[in-house]
Amino acid sequence: MIRIKLSDLLGKHKMTQKSLADAAHIRPATISKMYYEEVKRIDIRHINSICKAFDCEISDLFEYI
């Protein structure tokens, strides 16, 4: 199972879902689905945008359990 650690990153950077959506140019509904780990697939461009917004690695965003 793959865990999306978006909630951890948002907390660490003291950022809201809305502010991330604005910074990463991703629809707020998409960010919300990722936050609650309800998303079934993720666009590579979204991963790139989120990593760029947080200045992080892919491993900071995902965890394989």
N, C-alpha and C positions, 0 to 999 in steps of 0.2 A: 504494500500500500504506500502511496506517495502522499505525504503531508505537505500542504501549502502553508508556509510560515509567514503569511502576509500580516496577520494580526500581531505577531511578534515584532516584525519590522516597523509597523505603524506605531506601536507602543514605544519602541526604542528611539524612533525619530520624532516622537510626539507629533504625529501627523494624523489627520483625519482621512477617512476614505475619500471624501470630496476633494480635499487638497491634493491627494495622490492622483485622483482622476484628472484633475486640472493639470498637474505637473507632467503626467505621463501621456496625456491626450487619449485617455481611455474612458469609455462611457462609465458613469458611476454604477450602473446596474451590473456591469461586468466586474468591476472592482468588488462590489458587494458579494457576488457569487463566489469570487475567489476567496474573499475574507471568510465566508462561512463554509468554504470547501464544498460548494455545491456544483462547481463547474465540472463538466465532463471532458472538455478539451480546451487547451489554451493556445492561442496564436503565438508564434515565435516573436512577432513584433511586439506583443504585449509583454512578454518576458523581458525582451530587450529594453523596452521603455521603463518598466518597473525597476530593473537593475540599474539603469541609467539615473533614474530619479533618486534612488537610495545610494547610489555609488557602491553597489555590492556585487557579489558573485552569485551565480545561479545557485550554488550550494547554500547560500544564505536564505534563499527563497523557498527551496524545496528540500525535503528530507525523505529518504526511503526508509520505511519501517517494515 
